[in-house]
Amino acid sequence: MHHMRFKWSYLAAIAVSLALWAAIILGVKHLLR
């Protein structure tokens, strides 16, 4: 079951990174408006 835990932690890290990128992109678009 260690593989499942590693996979979920890996997916969580990807989700967090995507959320950060989305926040940065939205912030830049808001500033450029």
mmCIF file of the N, C-alpha and C atoms, coordinates in Angstrom:
data_MODEL
# 
_entry.id   MODEL 
# 
loop_
_atom_site.group_PDB 
_atom_site.id 
_atom_site.type_symbol 
_atom_site.label_atom_id 
_atom_site.label_alt_id 
_atom_site.label_comp_id 
_atom_site.label_asym_id 
_atom_site.label_entity_id 
_atom_site.label_seq_id 
_atom_site.pdbx_PDB_ins_code 
_atom_site.Cartn_x 
_atom_site.Cartn_y 
_atom_site.Cartn_z 
_atom_site.occupancy 
_atom_site.B_iso_or_equiv 
_atom_site.pdbx_formal_charge 
_atom_site.auth_seq_id 
_atom_site.auth_comp_id 
_atom_site.auth_asym_id 
_atom_site.auth_atom_id 
_atom_site.pdbx_PDB_model_num 
ATOM 1  N N  . MET A 1 1  ? 0.820  -1.212 0.000   1.00 0.00 ? 1  MET A N  1 
ATOM 2  C CA . MET A 1 1  ? 0.000  0.000  0.000   1.00 0.00 ? 1  MET A CA 1 
ATOM 3  C C  . MET A 1 1  ? 0.864  1.276  0.000   1.00 0.00 ? 1  MET A C  1 
ATOM 4  N N  . HIS A 1 2  ? 2.182  1.082  0.053   1.00 0.00 ? 2  HIS A N  1 
ATOM 5  C CA . HIS A 1 2  ? 3.052  2.256  0.046   1.00 0.00 ? 2  HIS A CA 1 
ATOM 6  C C  . HIS A 1 2  ? 2.994  2.958  -1.311  1.00 0.00 ? 2  HIS A C  1 
ATOM 7  N N  . HIS A 1 3  ? 2.775  2.168  -2.368  1.00 0.00 ? 3  HIS A N  1 
ATOM 8  C CA . HIS A 1 3  ? 2.726  2.768  -3.703  1.00 0.00 ? 3  HIS A CA 1 
ATOM 9  C C  . HIS A 1 3  ? 1.516  3.681  -3.833  1.00 0.00 ? 3  HIS A C  1 
ATOM 10 N N  . MET A 1 4  ? 0.393  3.262  -3.280  1.00 0.00 ? 4  MET A N  1 
ATOM 11 C CA . MET A 1 4  ? -0.812 4.092  -3.363  1.00 0.00 ? 4  MET A CA 1 
ATOM 12 C C  . MET A 1 4  ? -0.597 5.417  -2.631  1.00 0.00 ? 4  MET A C  1 
ATOM 13 N N  . ARG A 1 5  ? 0.017  5.343  -1.443  1.00 0.00 ? 5  ARG A N  1 
ATOM 14 C CA . ARG A 1 5  ? 0.255  6.570  -0.680  1.00 0.00 ? 5  ARG A CA 1 
ATOM 15 C C  . ARG A 1 5  ? 1.189  7.496  -1.451  1.00 0.00 ? 5  ARG A C  1 
ATOM 16 N N  . PHE A 1 6  ? 2.206  6.916  -2.075  1.00 0.00 ? 6  PHE A N  1 
ATOM 17 C CA . PHE A 1 6  ? 3.145  7.727  -2.849  1.00 0.00 ? 6  PHE A CA 1 
ATOM 18 C C  . PHE A 1 6  ? 2.433  8.365  -4.041  1.00 0.00 ? 6  PHE A C  1 
ATOM 19 N N  . LYS A 1 7  ? 1.543  7.581  -4.684  1.00 0.00 ? 7  LYS A N  1 
ATOM 20 C CA . LYS A 1 7  ? 0.827  8.118  -5.846  1.00 0.00 ? 7  LYS A CA 1 
ATOM 21 C C  . LYS A 1 7  ? -0.081 9.274  -5.437  1.00 0.00 ? 7  LYS A C  1 
ATOM 22 N N  . TRP A 1 8  ? -0.781 9.122  -4.323  1.00 0.00 ? 8  TRP A N  1 
ATOM 23 C CA . TRP A 1 8  ? -1.694 10.193 -3.889  1.00 0.00 ? 8  TRP A CA 1 
ATOM 24 C C  . TRP A 1 8  ? -0.914 11.437 -3.495  1.00 0.00 ? 8  TRP A C  1 
ATOM 25 N N  . SER A 1 9  ? 0.249  11.255 -2.856  1.00 0.00 ? 9  SER A N  1 
ATOM 26 C CA . SER A 1 9  ? 1.055  12.418 -2.475  1.00 0.00 ? 9  SER A CA 1 
ATOM 27 C C  . SER A 1 9  ? 1.595  13.098 -3.734  1.00 0.00 ? 9  SER A C  1 
ATOM 28 N N  . TYR A 1 10 ? 1.937  12.289 -4.752  1.00 0.00 ? 10 TYR A N  1 
ATOM 29 C CA . TYR A 1 10 ? 2.436  12.837 -6.014  1.00 0.00 ? 10 TYR A CA 1 
ATOM 30 C C  . TYR A 1 10 ? 1.335  13.623 -6.719  1.00 0.00 ? 10 TYR A C  1 
ATOM 31 N N  . LEU A 1 11 ? 0.108  13.058 -6.737  1.00 0.00 ? 11 LEU A N  1 
ATOM 32 C CA . LEU A 1 11 ? -1.020 13.755 -7.359  1.00 0.00 ? 11 LEU A CA 1 
ATOM 33 C C  . LEU A 1 11 ? -1.342 15.032 -6.593  1.00 0.00 ? 11 LEU A C  1 
ATOM 34 N N  . ALA A 1 12 ? -1.229 14.991 -5.276  1.00 0.00 ? 12 ALA A N  1 
ATOM 35 C CA . ALA A 1 12 ? -1.508 16.187 -4.470  1.00 0.00 ? 12 ALA A CA 1 
ATOM 36 C C  . ALA A 1 12 ? -0.488 17.283 -4.792  1.00 0.00 ? 12 ALA A C  1 
ATOM 37 N N  . ALA A 1 13 ? 0.771  16.895 -4.964  1.00 0.00 ? 13 ALA A N  1 
ATOM 38 C CA . ALA A 1 13 ? 1.809  17.876 -5.289  1.00 0.00 ? 13 ALA A CA 1 
ATOM 39 C C  . ALA A 1 13 ? 1.532  18.510 -6.650  1.00 0.00 ? 13 ALA A C  1 
ATOM 40 N N  . ILE A 1 14 ? 1.092  17.699 -7.616  1.00 0.00 ? 14 ILE A N  1 
ATOM 41 C CA . ILE A 1 14 ? 0.769  18.223 -8.947  1.00 0.00 ? 14 ILE A CA 1 
ATOM 42 C C  . ILE A 1 14 ? -0.412 19.184 -8.856  1.00 0.00 ? 14 ILE A C  1 
ATOM 43 N N  . ALA A 1 15 ? -1.428 18.823 -8.079  1.00 0.00 ? 15 ALA A N  1 
ATOM 44 C CA . ALA A 1 15 ? -2.615 19.676 -7.939  1.00 0.00 ? 15 ALA A CA 1 
ATOM 45 C C  . ALA A 1 15 ? -2.229 21.018 -7.317  1.00 0.00 ? 15 ALA A C  1 
ATOM 46 N N  . VAL A 1 16 ? -1.355 20.980 -6.312  1.00 0.00 ? 16 VAL A N  1 
ATOM 47 C CA . VAL A 1 16 ? -0.924 22.220 -5.654  1.00 0.00 ? 16 VAL A CA 1 
ATOM 48 C C  . VAL A 1 16 ? -0.136 23.093 -6.625  1.00 0.00 ? 16 VAL A C  1 
ATOM 49 N N  . SER A 1 17 ? 0.751  22.481 -7.402  1.00 0.00 ? 17 SER A N  1 
ATOM 50 C CA . SER A 1 17 ? 1.558  23.253 -8.354  1.00 0.00 ? 17 SER A CA 1 
ATOM 51 C C  . SER A 1 17 ? 0.670  23.876 -9.429  1.00 0.00 ? 17 SER A C  1 
ATOM 52 N N  . LEU A 1 18 ? -0.334 23.112 -9.904  1.00 0.00 ? 18 LEU A N  1 
ATOM 53 C CA . LEU A 1 18 ? -1.250 23.653 -10.911 1.00 0.00 ? 18 LEU A CA 1 
ATOM 54 C C  . LEU A 1 18 ? -2.060 24.800 -10.324 1.00 0.00 ? 18 LEU A C  1 
ATOM 55 N N  . ALA A 1 19 ? -2.476 24.667 -9.068  1.00 0.00 ? 19 ALA A N  1 
ATOM 56 C CA . ALA A 1 19 ? -3.252 25.731 -8.423  1.00 0.00 ? 19 ALA A CA 1 
ATOM 57 C C  . ALA A 1 19 ? -2.399 26.998 -8.295  1.00 0.00 ? 19 ALA A C  1 
ATOM 58 N N  . LEU A 1 20 ? -1.112 26.824 -7.965  1.00 0.00 ? 20 LEU A N  1 
ATOM 59 C CA . LEU A 1 20 ? -0.221 27.980 -7.841  1.00 0.00 ? 20 LEU A CA 1 
ATOM 60 C C  . LEU A 1 20 ? -0.040 28.656 -9.196  1.00 0.00 ? 20 LEU A C  1 
ATOM 61 N N  . TRP A 1 21 ? 0.140  27.866 -10.249 1.00 0.00 ? 21 TRP A N  1 
ATOM 62 C CA . TRP A 1 21 ? 0.297  28.438 -11.589 1.00 0.00 ? 21 TRP A CA 1 
ATOM 63 C C  . TRP A 1 21 ? -0.958 29.189 -12.005 1.00 0.00 ? 21 TRP A C  1 
ATOM 64 N N  . ALA A 1 22 ? -2.145 28.613 -11.695 1.00 0.00 ? 22 ALA A N  1 
ATOM 65 C CA . ALA A 1 22 ? -3.409 29.274 -12.047 1.00 0.00 ? 22 ALA A CA 1 
ATOM 66 C C  . ALA A 1 22 ? -3.524 30.605 -11.299 1.00 0.00 ? 22 ALA A C  1 
ATOM 67 N N  . ALA A 1 23 ? -3.147 30.610 -10.023 1.00 0.00 ? 23 ALA A N  1 
ATOM 68 C CA . ALA A 1 23 ? -3.223 31.843 -9.233  1.00 0.00 ? 23 ALA A CA 1 
ATOM 69 C C  . ALA A 1 23 ? -2.271 32.898 -9.792  1.00 0.00 ? 23 ALA A C  1 
ATOM 70 N N  . ILE A 1 24 ? -1.066 32.476 -10.183 1.00 0.00 ? 24 ILE A N  1 
ATOM 71 C CA . ILE A 1 24 ? -0.089 33.417 -10.745 1.00 0.00 ? 24 ILE A CA 1 
ATOM 72 C C  . ILE A 1 24 ? -0.604 33.995 -12.062 1.00 0.00 ? 24 ILE A C  1 
ATOM 73 N N  . ILE A 1 25 ? -1.141 33.134 -12.933 1.00 0.00 ? 25 ILE A N  1 
ATOM 74 C CA . ILE A 1 25 ? -1.645 33.594 -14.231 1.00 0.00 ? 25 ILE A CA 1 
ATOM 75 C C  . ILE A 1 25 ? -2.811 34.560 -14.040 1.00 0.00 ? 25 ILE A C  1 
ATOM 76 N N  . LEU A 1 26 ? -3.741 34.211 -13.138 1.00 0.00 ? 26 LEU A N  1 
ATOM 77 C CA . LEU A 1 26 ? -4.887 35.093 -12.891 1.00 0.00 ? 26 LEU A CA 1 
ATOM 78 C C  . LEU A 1 26 ? -4.416 36.418 -12.297 1.00 0.00 ? 26 LEU A C  1 
ATOM 79 N N  . GLY A 1 27 ? -3.425 36.372 -11.416 1.00 0.00 ? 27 GLY A N  1 
ATOM 80 C CA . GLY A 1 27 ? -2.910 37.602 -10.817 1.00 0.00 ? 27 GLY A CA 1 
ATOM 81 C C  . GLY A 1 27 ? -2.266 38.494 -11.872 1.00 0.00 ? 27 GLY A C  1 
ATOM 82 N N  . VAL A 1 28 ? -1.497 37.910 -12.778 1.00 0.00 ? 28 VAL A N  1 
ATOM 83 C CA . VAL A 1 28 ? -0.846 38.687 -13.839 1.00 0.00 ? 28 VAL A CA 1 
ATOM 84 C C  . VAL A 1 28 ? -1.895 39.307 -14.755 1.00 0.00 ? 28 VAL A C  1 
ATOM 85 N N  . LYS A 1 29 ? -2.910 38.523 -15.124 1.00 0.00 ? 29 LYS A N  1 
ATOM 86 C CA . LYS A 1 29 ? -3.965 39.060 -15.991 1.00 0.00 ? 29 LYS A CA 1 
ATOM 87 C C  . LYS A 1 29 ? -4.693 40.203 -15.291 1.00 0.00 ? 29 LYS A C  1 
ATOM 88 N N  . HIS A 1 30 ? -4.914 40.063 -13.985 1.00 0.00 ? 30 HIS A N  1 
ATOM 89 C CA . HIS A 1 30 ? -5.606 41.113 -13.235 1.00 0.00 ? 30 HIS A CA 1 
ATOM 90 C C  . HIS A 1 30 ? -4.752 42.383 -13.182 1.00 0.00 ? 30 HIS A C  1 
ATOM 91 N N  . LEU A 1 31 ? -3.432 42.213 -13.046 1.00 0.00 ? 31 LEU A N  1 
ATOM 92 C CA . LEU A 1 31 ? -2.551 43.381 -12.976 1.00 0.00 ? 31 LEU A CA 1 
ATOM 93 C C  . LEU A 1 31 ? -2.421 44.053 -14.344 1.00 0.00 ? 31 LEU A C  1 
ATOM 94 N N  . LEU A 1 32 ? -2.467 43.256 -15.412 1.00 0.00 ? 32 LEU A N  1 
ATOM 95 C CA . LEU A 1 32 ? -2.298 43.824 -16.757 1.00 0.00 ? 32 LEU A CA 1 
ATOM 96 C C  . LEU A 1 32 ? -3.570 44.510 -17.249 1.00 0.00 ? 32 LEU A C  1 
ATOM 97 N N  . ARG A 1 33 ? -4.688 44.311 -16.533 1.00 0.00 ? 33 ARG A N  1 
ATOM 98 C CA . ARG A 1 33 ? -5.935 44.888 -17.005 1.00 0.00 ? 33 ARG A CA 1 
ATOM 99 C C  . ARG A 1 33 ? -5.912 46.397 -16.930 1.00 0.00 ? 33 ARG A C  1 
# 
